[in-house]
Amino acid sequence: MADALLINAKGFKLINDQTLPFGLLYTAGYSLKDFTVKILDQRVDEDFEKHLLQELKQNPMVVGITCMTGPMILDALKISKTAKENSSALVVWGGIHPTLDPQVTLENPLIDAVVLGEGEITFNELLKAVKAGRTLDGIEGIWYKDKEGNVHKNLPRKEIAKLDDIERPPYELVDMEKYIQIKGSRGSTRSLNMFTSRGCPHKCIYCYNLHFNKAYWRQMSTPRVMEELKYIVDTYKLKNVFFLDDNFMVNTQRVLDIAKGIKDEFGSRDFTWDILGAQVSTLRKVDMDFLDYLDSTNCQSMMIGIETGSPRIMELIKKGITVQEVIDVNKKLAKTRIRPYYSFMTGFPTETDEDRIASIKLMFQVKEENPKANVGTMKPVMIYPGTDIYLTAQQHGFKPPKKLEEWAAFTWDNYVNLDLPWLDKKTRKRLVHLYYYTLLMNPDHLYINSKLFTIGSRILYPLAKFRLNHQIFALPIESEALHFVQRNFM
C-alpha cells in the first residue's frame, strides 16, 4: 500500500507528450526514505482508471495531483472526485496553476490543500503531518482548508538553493520505456529529457517563471549534471538527451563545461544533445568559438524564443532583445551545424496587424538567412494567472474566471471562444489560422514524432507559406483539418 499516490493528469495535447513527470519524480524522491510513494501518469497509462481505483482501494493517506492551466484541470478534477468517492485520502494539488492561483483552486470542494512552488520538502512535511494526525498549520508552502472550509494561508517556502542536494529522480517508479522517444535530426535514436537548472532571471511578462520561481535561477553543478547524465544514458541506452531547462544558458562557462563533459564521456558513442532554453540575450554575447565548440560536441539544436518581430511589442513584453540582435544571432548559428528552433507569439494587448506582419517577415527572413532554421509556430498568447500579462490584460478589460473549472477553456484549441476584449472574434480566428499554418510549415517540428504529420506538412508547406506571406486565410481547409484532428484524435 502506498502512503502517497502522485498523479499526472492528461489534459489536452496536440503533440506526442512523452515528457517524464519530473515534478512528481523529484517530489517522490525526497519522501521515499520516510514513505512509500506510487506514481500514475494518465498521459501514458492506457488502463489509468483501473489502476487509479486499484490504488485508491488501498486507501493512501494523500492523493497528490499536478496541474497546469487549461484542459488538464478537468481531468485533474475528475481524478479528485474519484479519489474522494473511493478513499479517505487528503486531495492535494500542486504545479503551476495551483501555485499561481491558489485561492480559486482551493474554493473547489474537491481539493483540500495546495502545495505552492517546489514540492519536495513541502510535500514531505505534509505527509508527516497527516501521518501524525496533525493539521497542516505552520507548514511553509501550503494553503489548506480546515473542516469548516476556511482557507488557511501558510507562509511561502524559499526555493531550494543548492540543486545538488536533491536526490536523483527515482526513475524506477515509472515505466521508463513509455517516455523514451525516437528522435534526432542527425539520426539519434533513443532520447530522454533532463533538467539541470530551475528558473530564469528574465522578466518576460507572459512567463510563469517570474512568479513561480521569483526570477531566481539555480543550477546543478557540472559534476552533478554529468553524474546524472551518465546514469540515464548507460541505464536506458540513450543516444540523445534533451535538456529541458527554461534557461539552460545563463552561465555560459557551465555550458562549456557540460559540453566538454559530454564530449569526453560520449564522444565516441555517436551521442547528440539538444537545448530547450537558449536566449538571444545570451547568444548575442558569445563568440563563434563558443558556438563552434558546442557544435563539435554534437549539440544539434536550440529552442530560442523570439516571440515577435515588432520592436514595440518586444519592449511591451520585456523581452530584453532587439530585432537586429535576433538577425545577428541567426547569422552566427548559420555558420554552424546547430539548428535553431524559433518560437513566436501573437495576440498581445495593443498588438496591431502591422506588428503581426513584422513577426511573419522576421520568420521568413531568419529562414532565408539560415535555411536549416525551423521557424517554430506562432502561438496565440494565453493569459495565465500569476503572470504580468494577466495584470496587463485586466487593464484592457479581461475578466478572470471565478471558478477553477473555467480556466480549463484556456487553450489554443478554444482560442476563438475566449473573452479577450482587445481582440474581436474575426481577429481571434485569424490568429488561430496563423498558429496552424505556422505549424504546417514545420515538417521537422522539435516535439512531434509523427511520420504522418511530417509527410503531410511537407506536402502542404508551399501552400502554408503562400497563405502566411500574403495573409490569405479564405477557405482555410488545411487549418480546419488540423484543428479537427487536434480536437478529436490527440
Buried (B, 14 or more C-beta within 10 A) or exposed (E): EBBBBBBBBBBBBBBBBBBBBBBBBBBBBBBBEEBBBBBBBBBBBEEBEEBBBEBBEBEBBBBBBBBBBBBBBBBBBBBBEBBBEBBEBBBBBBBBBBBBBBEBBBBBEBBBBBBBBBBBBBBBBBBBBBEEEEEBEEBBBBBBBEEEEEBBEBEBBEBBEEBEEBBEBBBEBBEBEEBBBEBBBEEBBBBBBBBBBBBBBBBBBBBBBBBBBEBBBBBBBBEBBBBBBBEBBEEBEBBBBBBBBBBBBBBEEBBBBBBBBBBEBBEEEEBBBBBBBBBBBBBBEBEEEBBEBBBEBBBBBBBBBBBBBBBBBBEBBBBBBBBEBBBBBBEBBBEBBBBBBBBBBBBBBEBEEEBBBBBBBBBBBBBEEBEBBBBBBBBBBBBBBBBBBBEBBBEEEBEEBEEBEEBBBBBBBBBBEBEBEBBEEEBBBBBBBBBBBBBBBBBBBBBBBEEEBBEBBEEBBEBBBEBBEEEEBEEBEBBEBBBEBBEEEE
